[in-house]
Amino acid sequence: MAEPTAGLGAREKRAAVRFDTRMPVQTEHGEGTTQNVSAQGVSFETDVEPRAGALVNFSIEYQLHGRKHQLLCEGKVVRVEAHGDRFRVAARLVAPLFDGIESVQPAKPR
């Protein structure tokens, strides 16, 4: 299960809660793996270095109720960092994954 990222330090002020999670990513230039996701952005590692400021189309594969699904995304690359022989890419989503306020409601007893 994904966990919210906490203790990011004073200089990192996020507009949305991020969840550390590892899911396969497919870009037009190759494959990668998510590091974390939020309603407004995605961080992933890949073998191909995109240009900062570029628009990237990518899909994220996830499982729900035992079935594979793909989430199609478009993002603007806001940061690229070398990470060993790979690149860590931060992309701000052109459209948020979720609209409105994020909240968690407890399950109602049956």
C-alpha positions in Angstrom: 0.0 0.0 0.0 1.3 3.5 -0.8 2.3 5.7 2.1 2.2 9.5 2.1 5.5 11.2 2.0 6.3 12.9 5.3 9.1 14.9 6.7 10.2 16.5 3.5 11.9 19.4 5.1 11.2 23.1 5.3 12.2 24.0 1.7 9.8 21.5 0.1 6.3 22.9 0.4 3.9 20.7 -1.6 0.4 21.7 -2.9 -0.8 18.1 -2.8 -0.1 15.0 -0.6 2.4 12.7 -2.3 2.3 8.9 -2.0 5.5 6.8 -2.4 4.6 4.0 -4.7 6.3 1.8 -7.4 4.3 1.3 -10.5 5.4 0.7 -14.1 5.6 3.8 -16.4 5.6 3.7 -20.2 6.7 6.9 -22.0 7.0 7.5 -25.7 10.8 7.0 -25.3 11.0 4.0 -22.9 10.0 2.4 -19.6 10.4 3.5 -16.1 9.0 3.2 -12.5 7.1 5.7 -10.4 8.8 7.0 -7.2 5.8 8.9 -5.9 2.5 10.4 -7.2 0.1 13.1 -6.2 -3.1 14.6 -7.7 -0.8 17.2 -9.4 2.4 15.4 -10.3 4.5 12.3 -10.7 8.1 11.5 -10.0 9.5 8.5 -11.9 12.9 7.0 -12.9 13.7 6.2 -16.5 16.7 5.4 -18.8 16.0 8.3 -21.1 16.7 11.9 -20.1 13.9 14.2 -21.1 14.4 18.0 -21.5 13.2 20.2 -18.6 10.1 22.1 -19.8 9.1 19.4 -22.3 5.6 18.0 -22.4 5.7 14.2 -21.9 2.9 11.7 -22.5 3.1 8.6 -20.3 0.9 5.8 -18.9 1.1 4.4 -15.4 0.0 0.7 -14.9 -1.7 -0.2 -11.7 -3.8 -3.1 -10.3 -7.3 -2.7 -8.8 -9.3 -5.6 -7.7 -6.9 -8.0 -9.3 -7.2 -6.4 -12.8 -4.5 -4.3 -14.6 -5.4 -0.7 -15.6 -3.6 2.1 -17.3 -3.7 5.7 -16.4 -2.9 8.0 -19.4 -1.2 11.2 -18.4 0.4 14.3 -19.9 2.9 16.3 -17.9 5.4 19.1 -18.1 8.9 18.1 -17.0 9.9 20.4 -14.1 13.0 18.7 -13.0 15.5 16.0 -14.2 18.2 14.6 -11.9 20.8 11.9 -12.7 20.3 9.0 -10.4 23.0 6.4 -11.0 22.7 5.3 -14.6 19.1 6.4 -14.7 17.2 9.8 -14.5 14.7 10.9 -11.9 12.0 13.0 -13.6 9.5 15.2 -11.9 6.5 16.1 -14.0 3.6 18.4 -13.2 0.4 17.0 -14.7 -1.4 19.1 -17.3 -4.7 17.9 -15.8 -4.9 16.8 -12.1 -5.5 13.1 -11.4 -8.3 14.0 -9.0 -10.6 17.0 -8.9 -11.7 18.7 -5.8 -10.4 18.3 -2.2 -8.7 15.0 -1.3 -10.2 13.4 1.8 -10.4 10.0 3.3 -13.7 8.8 4.7 -14.0 5.8 7.0 -15.9 2.8 5.7 -19.5 2.6 7.0 -20.3 -0.6 8.9 -22.7 -2.8 7.1 
